[in-house]
Amino acid sequence: MVKIQQKTRKGSSVNEDLVWTDDGAAIVLDGATGVSDRVYSDFETDGKWYVQTLAEEIEKRIYDSRTLSDIIATSIERTATQYDELVWGGAEPEDHETPSAAGVIIRWTSTEIEYFVIADCSLIVQTGDGTLPIIGEGPRDLDQRIIDEMIAIREQEENISYQEIYSRIQPIMTKHRKLKNQPNGYWVLGLNKDAVEHAQTGTIDRKNVEFLVAFTDGFEPINTQFDAFADWDGVMKYIQHNGLDRAIRVLRAFENADPECESYPRIHPSDDVGVATIDFNP
């Protein structure tokens, strides 16, 4: 038996993060609505529609004998077919207008744990030998350019509000979104199955794994940005002793204390959070 905790918390008006868990698998997705004035689904956002639809397709196949990469590729194809039905008869959206998602998908047997990590979702594994971080690759460089620009704007105009700064960086964000699933950009789950070839994948011997945490990038600042923990090992131990809900409250306390993103420059004052923890030695 394993002990599983899961939480999602919205950062603003709509939560586009999704967490699904089962006795032998977990799905953590961070949805992104396309940069467009058009909405095709009947969900609050197309990003929310995408993670819900993709997760349902992955769930159907999660215990197939194929690799996670093959399962996710098939699930993307099925999701893309449903998206085509949504946009049928309307103006064909460009790539940057379509929804997408970062993600961590894992499954385990009595002997091994298989993982799939793409974009800026991440997986931290606590083993008998120490803590193994599997950090999602991107679009971190692009995000840092946005943050650098936000800092530069604030240095030029000392009393400018976060909202005004955010409005000024919108053209940069649109430009970066157009690099989605491009060789010179970043890779993320979308409507083209080829993206799965750019994920971090692998297997870990289960007998050496004690605890793991899979999360969207909204949870990551608890260690990487705010002065809450020294390292991921500290985060893992805190969750084990205090629970996941309390860890998220620590994160939100730091965010709420800096609503203008001055002390801790970041793109969003408070981002959606999706986290799953699996304790293999409850």
Residue, then its C-alpha position, 0 to 999 in steps of 0.5 A: m500500500v502507498k499513501i497518496q495526497q493531492k491538492t490543486r489551488k487556483g492562483s487567480s480566477v480559473n484553475e487550469d491545473l489538474v491532479w489525478t491519482d490512482d492506486g498505481a499512477a498519477i497525472v499532474l497537468d498545468g494547462a495554458t489557454g492559447v493567446s487568442d480572443r477566441v474560445y472554442s470549448d464550453f469550459e471556463t477556459d480552453g486550457k481547462w478543457y485541454v487538461q481535463t480532456l487529455a487526462e481522461e484520455i491518459e486515464k483510459r490507457i495508463y495501465d497499458s503495456r506500452t511506455l508512458s510516452d506511447i500512451i501519451a502520444t496516443s492520448i494527444e492524438r485523441t485530444a487533438t481530434q476532439y479539439d478539431e471538432l470544437v473548431w470545425g466551421g470556424a477560423e483555424p487557430e494558429d499554434h500559439e492560439t491553441p491550448s497546451a499543458a506541462g505535465v508529470i505522469i508517473r505509474w508504478t508496480s511492485t518493482e519500478i516507477e516509470y516517469f514522464v516529465i515535460a515543460d516546467c512541471s517537475l518530480i522530486v524523488q526521495t530515495g535511500d541515497g538522497t533526494l533526486p530532482i527531475i526538474g522540468e526544462g522549460p520555458r525557463d529561459l523565456d520566463q526569465r527574460i520576462i522577469d528581467e524586463m519586469i525588473a527593468i520597467r520597475e527600475q525605470e518607473e519606481n511607483i508603477s503597479y504590477q498590473e501596469i507592468y503586466s500589461r506591458i509585457q503581454p507582447i513578449m508573452t505572445k512572442h514567446r508563446k509562438l515558440k511553443n513546440q518549435p526547435n528554437g523554443y520549448w516543448v509542451l503537451g499540445l495537439n502534436k504528439d511529436a512533443v513527447e519525444h522531448a520529455q524527460t523519461g525513465t524508470i527508477d527501482r521502487k525498492n530504493v524510493e521512499f517518497l516523491v512529489a510531482f508538481t506544477d510550476g506554481f508550487e516550485p517557488i516554495n523552494t526556488q524563489f521564496d525564503a522558506f526552505a534551503d533545498w528540496d530535501g527540506v520541502m520533502k521532509y516538511i510535507q511528510h511531517n506537516g502535510l501537503d495542505r500546510a506546505i501550500r499555505v506556507l507558499r501562499a503566505f509568501e505570495n500574499a506578503d508580496p502582491e506587487c512582486e517587488s521583493y520576489p520578482r515573478i510573472h504572477p503574484s500567485d499561480d495555480v498549484g497542482v501537487a501529488t505526493i506518494d509515500f511508499n513507506p506510510 
